[in-house]
Amino acid sequence: MGGQEIDTGSAPLNMILGGGYEAQRAHLLEGRPGSGKTTLALQCLLAAKARGERSLYITLSEGRLELIQSAETHGWDLDGIDVFELTPPELSLDTSREQTVLHTSDLELGETVEIVMAEVRRVKPHCVVFDSLSDIRLLAGGPLRYRRQVLALKNFFTAQGCTALFIDDLTEEMDDANLHSLVHGVIRLEQWTIAYGTERRRIRVYKMRGRDFRGGFHDYVIRTGKGVCVFPRLVAAEHNDGFDEQGPANSGITALDEMLGGGLDRGTSSLIIGPAGSGKSTMAAQFVLEALKRGEKALFVSFDETRRNFFKRAAGLSFDFPAYDGEQFHFRQVDPAELSPGELSETLRQYVEELGTSVVVLDSLSGYQNSMPAEKFMMLQMHELLTYLNQKGVMTILILAQHGMVGPMHSQVDLTYLSDTVLLCRFFETGGELKRAVSVIKKRTGGHQSSIREYRIDRQGLRVGEQLDEFEGILTGVPKFNPRAGKLLQSRE
């Protein structure tokens, strides 16, 4: 009977569909060749097999052996699933099956449909996949007859108590033969290539009668051994559970915490911005290390730095990350050319909800931006992601590199308005040396100092000095200086 949901073989897709496919109804999986339609359909049949139900895969375009070999690449065993390879008479090389007296499209299509119906009556499946409608379209010869035949098949499957998945490869789109109005649900799989890196894939539910589903695009990938892995679009409003306020998280450096009014607040996002080499990652690592010492769990996502270089650099600063690695601390090296934004959001969600991670660092947003198809989508993605992390009580630290070294600087994207706290790092020149200065530009959740202070990075870590009140124009890179150099940080080496 209708009104029940059946497993699609993918828990994330079940969630997107509001429970799964509708039982004893016809659904349409459409997408260009290579988008993963067959793989997704097989996952549904495997789920039916696991429930002890009979299932049938009818293939007109792909051979039985090809289908079995494709399943074996994922480690799937199709034993227990009926695979019916149907070759219409007019497409067969067997001369005994050719129509010699009457060779009309009516007879060819009618015989094909009768063969399908006979097989369904014989197997009596709970779930059936019909692959693909493009073959029926070719046999029909016209849009009206094609639509009528699909409607007849749909009504037949429904009368037999089957949940049907029709597959259409969109090799020939015809407006007057659109099938969306005939079926109960429509799912489209898309793929496209970007200028550099692997192809991007996304799935969209066009319709699902009688229920709410999560609209819009959702990223997915096809992985050997796992099949179609869907990453539902993150909706922050669904995760507003609240969290226990525990006060600000300090950095362990008294002067820096004073500038921040006690530290960074939990459930907020902080942006550390500055030119390359100004110490942004080191400052973020300082907050992470102090959180680890308090017994918290942290995730450091790096788009620009390898795991080996990160730990090597941390050792040079006397940061003992290996002592926490694998338990409290996780370092993820990410290639933005290979990872979709949806997969990144899903990864962060798993670390936060399943492992209890309370500190997340994204280093840097310049690399993250490269994984987005356009800047405007990055802003929407970041807004939803940061809102989600904030509602989970996570202290999020974002790092953004600016173009330039000394003097005027700019960024490809402005995320300062999305961040609750902004720390600005700058180089300045004095006495024939490059120095570093840090200031807190804003902090929404509390007071902060407006001072500009020098900081140094050496083998013992990070130090922050006194307010640079003898200087004017530090942020220009070439300040005016009244020589009272006693307040400048001296080298410890």
KAGI-V720418 format. One line per field, one symbol per residue. phi: phi as a letter, one per 30 degrees, with the letter a starting at -180 (. if undefined). Layout:
phi=???
//
This chain:
phi=.diccbddjbeddedddikkdddhbcbccbldejdjdddddddddddddddicdbbccbccbdedddddddddciccdejcdccccceedcdcdddcddcccbcdddddddddddddddddddhddbbccbbddddddddiaddddddddddddddddddiccccdcbchdbdbddcdceddcdbbbccbbaccebjddcbbbbcdaadiadbddicbdabccdjbidccceddcdddbcdiaddbidcdcicedddddcijkcddibcbccblddidjdddddddddddddddjdcbbcccccbdedddddddddciccdedcdicccbccdbcddccdeddddddddddddccidcbbccbbdddddddcdaddddddddddddddddddiddccccbdcdjbbjebabdbccdddcdbbcccbcbcaiibdccbbbcdaadcldadcdcbdbbbbdcjcbbcdddddcbidddjbddbcdbdddddcdcc
//
